[in-house]
Amino acid sequence: MKDFYICDCTRHENKVITSTFVVVAKQIKPKKTGEPYIALTLGDRSGQLEAKMWDNVEEVLDAFEQDDFLKIKGLINKYKNRFQLTIHKLRKLGDSEIEFDDYLPKTTKNIDDLWQTLAAFVVSFQNPYLRSLLQAFMADPEIAASYRNAPAAKTLHHAYIGGLLDHVVSLFRSVELISQNYPQINRDLLLAGVFLHDIGKIHELTYNRSFSYSTKGQLLGHMVIELEMLHAKIALVPDFPAELKTLLEHLIISHHGQYEFGSPKLPMFPEALMLHYLDDLDSKMEAMRAHFEREGDQESPWTSYNPSLGRPLLNTEKFLSPKKAAATENSADASALESETGTASNHHDQTPTLPGLDPQR
């Protein structure tokens, strides 16, 4: 087992560490002198870390590639308010020297439970064609195995083993709630769109050593892959309605919501619009959760800049907790003073409160 993970950087700032990582990305760049240096993105199950090797580069330039495992000695420090690793020494590791579970983040939830939740939703479908279609996907052993393990994205959200399934189950639960508030929504159609909207990620992404794109994923993208998968499974469902097939195709190709986000079509019926917004909401909420978790040991309630959301984030729990603690402490002091003086005053204006809260309510 590793004894240093990337999430431990705060505790090891300005210290030399020795640990093992997977190479997520590798670049050879020139210094101002023209000599090469190595720029790496390293990964383990707790996150990613930029790293640079400036000296003795020629000795290791061709010794490893992307997705290889390395043992590295180097200095943890900050550059432009972000942690980085300055590499002193490195060597390539063999597969027998590492534990694969140390390098890819994985959902903390039970995969079997998530899969059973998904199956229970599908069984509840009133539409027999949609129910049969999704059961055909789930009965395919290759698709099922990948669906249970694939990440939902490379970096932006649910970027961990089991992330796709976690994301879809979360969306299923949201649909179940929101469809009760909007009776015009066809629940089964929206749930089918949720199930299918990212299923192409099982072929678009590779996730054996690090999260990256397959050649097919790079050339086609997950939407085109999903249409191919949909057509293959619809062929197994007798008399599948052509109109229903068209609606499912539109759900797939419009779920990114805007042309600039990669949708060839904008959402044009209620279930398609709802799929886009729920998908966007769930991905952004997960991106925030993950960012707060990565920076959980920082005292400031403000996080660093989040590239995917385009802003720093405020952790409201941290923001409010010091005030709660101060209120409790001041309240205790006031009680002690009253006990000493024998006066039990009722001065509400002296009671510390959170902003916007009436102390008398």
N, C-alpha and C positions, 0 to 999 in steps of 0.2 A: 504494500500500500504506500502511496505517496504521503510524505509528511508535510509537504507544502502545496497548497492549491492557490490558484490565481486570486481567489477571494480573500486570501491572507495578506495581500500586498500592504494594506494599511499598517498591519502590525510589524512588517518587515521593511518599512521605508528606510532607505539609505543603508541597508544591510546587504551583505553578500549571501545569496542562497544557492543551494544545489538541489535541483529537482528534475523531474521528467515531464515532458510535454509532447503533444502531437503537433506536427507542423501543419497549420491550416492554410498558410500561404507563404510563398518564398519568392523574393525578388533580389536580383543582383543590381546594385546601383553604383554610379561613380561618385567618389569624393571630389572635392574641388581640385585635388591634385591629379585626378584622373584614375587613381587606384580604386579598385572595387571595394564595396562593403556589402554586407548581407542584411536585408530588411525582412524580418519574419513576423508573421502573426502566429502566435502559439496558442494552444488551447488545452483545456482540461475540462472536467465536468462542471466546474464552477464558473467558467467564462473564458474570455480571450484576452491576450496581452500582446502589445506590440514589443518587438525586440530588435536590437541592432547589434551587429558584430563588426567592429572597426579594425581590429588587429588580427594578424595571422590568418587572414581570410583565405589566402591561396591554398592553405593546407586542408581546408574543409569545404571548399567551394563546390566540389562535385561529389561530396561524400554522402549527401542525402537529398531527398526531394520532398515535395508536398505529400502529406499523409504519412510520412515516416515518423517514428518516435525518436526523441532525442533526450539524452541526459545533459543538462546544462548547468554550468556554474556562472553566476553573474550578479550584477548589482541591481537591486530594485530602487528606482528613484522616480521622480516626477518630472515630466517635460510638458509645458503648457497645461499644467494642472491635470495631467493624465499620467497614470503609472506606465512605466516602460521598464524593460530589462536590458541592461548593457551586458552583452555576453563576453565572458572571459575565455571559457572553454566549452566545447561540446563534443559529443560523440553519438553516433547512431546506435539505437538499441534494437535487438532482435525481438520478435514477438514473444519469445519465451521469457523475456525479462520484464514484461509489463503485465498489468491487469487491465483489460480493456474497459472495465467499468469505471476506471479512474478518469477516463478521457472524454466520454460523451455524457452530457447531462441527461437525466432521465426523469420522467414524471414521478412524483412522490405518491401518486394515486395508484390503486390496484388495477392493473390492466384488465384482468378477468372481470372485475366488477364493472368497469367502464363498458366493456364489450357486451356484457349481459344487459346493461341499461340500454344500450343501443338496440339490441335485439328485441327488448321488450317494447320499445317505441315502435319498431317496425311491425311487430305482430299486431299492434293496436290500430294499424291503418284500416280505414274503411274502404279505400280504393283498392280493389284486388290486383289491378295491374301494377300500381306503384309498390304494393306490398310484395308481389312476386318478383318484381325487378330488383328491389333492394335485397331480398333474400337470396337472389341469384348471385349478387355481388358477395354477400357475406358467406355463401356456401363455397365460393371459389377459394381453395386453400392457399394459393399463392397471394391472391388479393387480400384475404383475411390476415395472413401473417404480416404482410407489409402495412396494412391499414392499422394494425395494432402497435406497430413500432415506429412508423415514419414520423419525422417532425412535421409541423405545419408550415414551417418556413425555415430559410437558411439562418437568418439572424433576427428578423423583425419581431416575431411573436411566436410563442409556443415552440421555440427552437430547441427542442429536446426530444429524446426518444419517448414515444407515446404522445407527443404534442398534437398530432393530427387528431387522434381519437379523443384526447382531452378537449380540444377545441370544438369538435363536432358534438360531443355530449353536452358541453356547456351551451352550445347554440340550440340543441334539441330542447333543453330545459327552458331556455328563453322563449322559444317558439311556443311551447306549451302554455306559458304564462301570457304572452302577448296576443296569441290568437283568441284568447277569451275576451280580450278588450276590443278586438277588431273582428267582428263576426263576418265581415266580407272576405276575410282571409281564408283560403283553402288550406287547412292545416296540413293535410297529407302532401299536397304539392310543395308547400314551403319546406316541410321536413325532408322531402326527397331532394329538393335543391340543396339543402344544407349537407345532406349525406354526400352528394356528388360534387359540390362546388370546388373542393380541393383534393379529390381522390386521385387526380393526376400527379399529385406530389409524390406518390409512392414510386413513380418512374422518373419524375423530373429531378428529384434530389437523390444524392447518395449519402449514406450515413453509416458506413462501416467503421471509419476511423475519425473522420471529421465531416461536417456538413458542407456539401458542395453540390454543384450541378452536374448531372450526367450529360453526355453528348446529346442524347435525345431531348433532354430538358432544355439545354442551351439552344437547340435548333428549332424546337416546336413550342415549348412552354406547356404549362400544365393544362390550359384550356383545350388546346388541340388534342392533347393526349386523352383528356376526359371525354371528348366527343367520340373518339375512337373506341374507348372502353364502353361508353353508353350504347353505341350502335351494336357492339358485339353482344352485350347482355340483352338488349331489347329483342334481338333475333331469337333468344331462347324463350321469350314470353309470347305464347300464341295470341294472335289478334290484338297486339298492343296498338292502341289508338294512335293514328298519325298525328292528331292534334296535340295529344298529350306528349308525344315525342318532341314536337316543336317547342312546346312550353319548357320542357326540361333542357333542351338545347339553349334556349334563350336564358334560362336561369344560370347556366354555366358561363356563357360568354358575356353576360352583363354584370356579373356579381362584383367586379371591381368598381363599378358605379360611374366611372368617368373615362373618357377617351384617353386622357393623359396618364391614367393609372393602368392602362392596358386593356380596357374593355372595348372590343370592336363595336358593341352596341350598348346604349344606355338602357337601364331598367325601364320596361314599358308596360308592366302590369303590377298589381299590388304585391304579389308574392315575390317578384323579382326585386322591387324596391325595398321590401322588408328584408330580404336576404342580404342585400348590399349593406344596409345600415346596421343590421345585427352583427354581420361578419366584421364590419369596420369597428363597431363598438367593442366586441369581444377581443379583437386583436389589440386594440389600443389599451384596454383595461389590463390585459396580460402584459403588454409592454411596460406599463407603469408599475405593475406588481413586481416584475422581474428587476426593474431598475432600482426600486426601493430595497429589494432583497440584496442586490449586489452591493449597495452602499449602506447596508444596515448598521455597520459599525461606525459610521461617521456621525459626529455630534450635531452638525448643522441639519435643520429640517429641509434645506434646499439641496437638491442633488446637483450633480454635474449636468452639463448640456446633454440632452437626449437627441441623437441625430435623427432617429426615425420620427419622432414627434416634433422636432424642430424647436425645442425649448428646454430649459431646466424645469424640474418638477418640485412641488412642495409636498413633503410628507406631512399631512395634517395631524397624524398621530403624534409625531415628534414635535410639531409646532404647538400643539395644545398641551402636551404632557408637562412641560416645565411650569406652565401657569397653574395646572391642576396641583402640582406638587407644592408650588408657592402658596396657593390658596389653602391647602391642607395645613401647611406649616404655620401660616399666619393665623389661621383659625385656632390651631392648638395653642399658639402663643396668647391669643386673646382670651381663651378659656382659662389658661393658667393665671393671667392677670386678674380676671374677674374673681377667681377663687381666692387669690391673695388679698384683694381689696374688699371682697364680700359684696361687690356690686355686680348684678346680672343685668347689664345694660341691654337695650334693644335697638342699638344703633345699626340699622341695616347698611348705612352708607360706609361703615367701617369693615364690612365683610367682603373680602376679595372675591371677585367673580370673573368668569370668562367674558370676553367682549360680547356685547349684544344680549346678555342674559340678565333678566330682572331678578335680583336676589330675593325679592319678596314673593316670587311665583313658585 
